Amino acid sequence: MDLTLGVNTALGHLDSAMLVEHIAARTRRFEPDLSGVEYEDLRVPVRAIQDSTAWEEKRETKHWPEFLEMFKDKKEKLSVAPKAPGAPHTLIITASGIRAADVVRAVKGLGGKEGGVAKLFAKHIKLKEAVESCRKMRMTIGVGTPQRIFDVLDEGALSTQHLKRICIDASYIDLKKRGILDMKDTQVPLIKLLTRTDLKERYEADVAPVKLLFY
């Protein structure tokens, strides 16, 4: 770990299969009373995770734009927003509203001329306000916390129609050395979000699949 930068450097060395097992171990730790079937339902498919071990820079906040550029489609322009409101091509999931605000500032240059970077977190923004904003806003990227993103999806204000990737801000750690996968109040809603039926169907799609990236 690099406490100066607030980064868990070990996560960047885990390939897709290792990440799946790491996540599953956290799920068993935080939800020990689940049945075997329930564990399987909350298991992220290996196929869904895009291997990002080729990224050589430290996973600092300032490198988010370059990371996204490296793992995008070759002809894709990240600053071009889909025409439909509330339908980003990228979602970034963070552990807290404060952390989300930092990531928003880091990627704001990818908002483009016709779209923007959406703030999908609860700090100072009520769910009703987030829903209303999503229904009006063209966005390239949505940045937020697991539960808020889950709730806005449930409200139908956030669409996965043009979604290409979900990026988890996994390497970031706070002063207590905890990341989004290390705390029950963030890991549990994160996994419930990632294993929603509508998203699981997109992971397995042969055409325009949604990929998971762990930063």
C-alpha positions as CSV (number, residue, x, y, z in Angstrom):
1,M,0.0,0.0,0.0
2,D,1.1,3.6,-0.7
3,L,-0.5,5.6,2.1
4,T,1.0,8.8,0.8
5,L,-1.0,8.5,-2.5
6,G,-3.9,6.7,-0.8
7,V,-3.5,3.7,-3.1
8,N,-3.7,-0.1,-2.6
9,T,-1.0,-1.1,-5.1
10,A,-1.7,-4.8,-4.8
11,L,-5.1,-4.7,-6.6
12,G,-3.5,-3.5,-9.8
13,H,-1.7,-6.9,-10.1
14,L,-4.9,-9.0,-9.9
15,D,-6.1,-10.5,-13.2
16,S,-9.8,-11.1,-13.9
17,A,-10.0,-14.6,-12.2
18,M,-8.1,-13.4,-9.1
19,L,-10.4,-10.4,-8.8
20,V,-13.5,-12.6,-8.9
21,E,-12.1,-14.7,-6.0
22,H,-11.0,-11.6,-4.1
23,I,-14.6,-10.1,-4.4
24,A,-16.2,-13.4,-3.5
25,A,-14.1,-13.7,-0.4
26,R,-15.2,-10.3,0.7
27,T,-18.9,-11.2,0.1
28,R,-18.5,-14.3,2.3
29,R,-16.9,-12.2,5.0
30,F,-19.6,-9.5,5.0
31,E,-22.6,-11.8,4.4
32,P,-21.8,-15.1,6.2
33,D,-25.4,-16.2,6.5
34,L,-26.1,-16.4,2.7
35,S,-26.9,-19.8,1.2
36,G,-24.7,-21.4,-1.6
37,V,-27.2,-20.4,-4.2
38,E,-27.3,-16.8,-2.9
39,Y,-23.5,-16.6,-3.0
40,E,-23.6,-17.7,-6.6
41,D,-26.2,-15.1,-7.5
42,L,-23.8,-12.5,-6.1
43,R,-20.7,-13.8,-7.9
44,V,-19.3,-11.5,-10.7
45,P,-18.7,-13.4,-13.9
46,V,-15.0,-13.7,-14.9
47,R,-15.9,-12.9,-18.5
48,A,-17.3,-9.5,-17.4
49,I,-14.0,-8.2,-16.0
50,Q,-11.6,-6.6,-18.4
51,D,-8.0,-7.3,-17.4
52,S,-6.2,-4.1,-16.6
53,T,-2.9,-5.4,-15.3
54,A,-1.2,-3.9,-18.4
55,W,-1.7,-0.4,-16.8
56,E,1.8,0.5,-15.4
57,E,1.2,3.9,-13.7
58,K,0.1,4.1,-10.1
59,R,-3.7,4.2,-9.8
60,E,-3.8,7.8,-8.6
61,T,-6.8,10.1,-9.0
62,K,-5.0,12.2,-11.6
63,H,-4.5,9.3,-13.9
64,W,-8.2,8.4,-14.3
65,P,-8.5,10.0,-17.8
66,E,-5.5,8.2,-19.2
67,F,-6.7,4.9,-17.7
68,L,-10.1,5.3,-19.4
69,E,-8.4,6.2,-22.7
70,M,-6.2,3.1,-22.6
71,F,-9.1,0.7,-22.2
72,K,-11.7,2.3,-24.4
73,D,-12.7,1.0,-27.8
74,K,-10.1,2.1,-30.5
75,K,-12.5,4.4,-32.4
76,E,-14.4,5.6,-29.4
77,K,-14.3,9.3,-28.3
78,L,-14.9,9.5,-24.6
79,S,-15.9,13.2,-24.8
80,V,-18.8,12.4,-27.1
81,A,-22.0,11.9,-25.1
82,P,-24.8,9.6,-26.3
83,K,-27.8,11.6,-27.5
84,A,-30.2,10.1,-25.0
85,P,-30.3,11.8,-21.6
86,G,-29.2,9.8,-18.6
87,A,-27.4,7.2,-20.8
88,P,-23.6,7.5,-20.1
89,H,-21.1,5.3,-21.8
90,T,-19.1,4.9,-18.6
91,L,-20.0,4.6,-14.9
92,I,-17.4,5.1,-12.2
93,I,-18.3,3.7,-8.7
94,T,-16.6,5.1,-5.7
95,A,-16.7,4.5,-1.9
96,S,-18.1,7.9,-0.8
97,G,-19.5,11.1,-2.0
98,I,-16.3,13.0,-1.1
99,R,-14.2,10.5,-3.1
100,A,-16.7,10.8,-6.0
101,A,-16.3,14.5,-6.1
102,D,-12.6,14.1,-6.4
103,V,-13.0,11.7,-9.3
104,V,-15.5,14.0,-11.0
105,R,-12.9,16.8,-11.0
106,A,-10.3,14.4,-12.4
107,V,-12.5,13.4,-15.4
108,K,-14.4,16.6,-16.0
109,G,-12.4,17.2,-19.2
110,L,-14.1,14.2,-20.7
111,G,-17.5,15.8,-20.3
112,G,-17.5,17.1,-23.8
113,K,-19.3,20.1,-25.4
114,E,-22.8,18.5,-25.6
115,G,-22.7,16.4,-22.4
116,G,-21.2,16.3,-19.0
117,V,-20.0,14.3,-16.1
118,A,-22.9,13.4,-13.8
119,K,-22.7,13.4,-10.0
120,L,-24.4,10.3,-8.8
121,F,-23.8,10.5,-5.0
122,A,-25.9,11.3,-2.0
123,K,-23.8,14.1,-0.4
124,H,-25.9,17.3,-0.7
125,I,-27.9,15.8,-3.6
126,K,-31.2,14.2,-2.8
127,L,-32.4,11.2,-4.8
128,K,-35.3,13.2,-6.3
129,E,-32.9,15.8,-7.5
130,A,-30.5,13.2,-9.0
131,V,-33.4,11.5,-10.8
132,E,-34.7,14.8,-12.2
133,S,-31.1,15.7,-13.4
134,C,-30.5,12.4,-15.0
135,R,-33.7,12.6,-17.0
136,K,-32.6,15.9,-18.5
137,M,-28.8,15.6,-18.8
138,R,-26.8,14.1,-21.6
139,M,-23.7,12.6,-20.0
140,T,-20.5,10.9,-21.0
141,I,-19.6,9.6,-17.6
142,G,-21.6,9.1,-14.3
143,V,-19.6,9.1,-11.1
144,G,-21.2,8.0,-7.8
145,T,-21.6,5.6,-4.9
146,P,-23.1,2.1,-5.3
147,Q,-26.4,2.6,-3.6
148,R,-27.2,5.9,-5.3
149,I,-26.4,4.5,-8.7
150,F,-28.6,1.4,-7.9
151,D,-31.5,3.7,-6.8
152,V,-31.3,5.9,-9.8
153,L,-31.3,2.8,-12.1
154,D,-34.3,1.5,-10.2
155,E,-36.1,4.9,-10.8
156,G,-35.5,4.5,-14.5
157,A,-33.7,7.8,-14.7
158,L,-30.4,6.2,-15.5
159,S,-30.2,4.1,-18.6
160,T,-27.7,1.3,-19.5
161,Q,-28.6,1.6,-23.2
162,H,-25.3,3.0,-24.3
163,L,-23.2,1.8,-21.3
164,K,-19.9,0.2,-22.3
165,R,-18.0,0.0,-19.0
166,I,-18.4,0.2,-15.3
167,C,-15.2,1.2,-13.5
168,I,-14.7,0.5,-9.8
169,D,-12.5,2.9,-7.9
170,A,-11.0,-0.1,-6.1
171,S,-7.4,0.9,-5.4
172,Y,-8.3,4.1,-3.5
173,I,-7.9,3.7,0.3
174,D,-8.8,6.1,3.1
175,L,-6.7,7.0,6.1
176,K,-7.7,3.7,7.8
177,K,-6.4,1.8,4.8
178,R,-9.9,0.8,3.6
179,G,-11.1,0.7,0.0
180,I,-14.6,0.2,-1.5
181,L,-14.1,-3.6,-1.2
182,D,-13.0,-3.5,2.4
183,M,-16.1,-2.0,4.1
184,K,-19.4,-3.8,4.5
185,D,-21.5,-0.6,3.8
186,T,-19.8,-0.1,0.4
187,Q,-18.9,-3.7,-0.7
188,V,-22.4,-5.1,-0.1
189,P,-24.3,-2.5,-2.2
190,L,-21.5,-2.6,-4.8
191,I,-21.9,-6.3,-5.4
192,K,-25.7,-6.1,-5.4
193,L,-25.3,-3.4,-8.1
194,L,-22.8,-5.3,-10.2
195,T,-25.0,-8.4,-10.1
196,R,-28.3,-6.9,-11.0
197,T,-30.1,-9.0,-13.6
198,D,-30.1,-6.3,-16.2
199,L,-26.4,-5.8,-15.9
200,K,-25.6,-9.5,-15.8
201,E,-27.4,-9.9,-19.1
202,R,-25.2,-7.2,-20.6
203,Y,-22.0,-8.9,-19.4
204,E,-22.9,-12.0,-21.3
205,A,-24.0,-10.2,-24.4
206,D,-22.2,-11.1,-27.7
207,V,-22.9,-7.7,-29.1
208,A,-22.0,-4.5,-27.2
209,P,-21.2,-6.1,-23.9
210,V,-20.7,-4.1,-20.7
211,K,-17.2,-4.6,-19.2
212,L,-16.0,-4.2,-15.6
213,L,-12.8,-2.4,-15.0
214,F,-11.1,-2.2,-11.5
215,Y,-8.9,0.8,-11.2
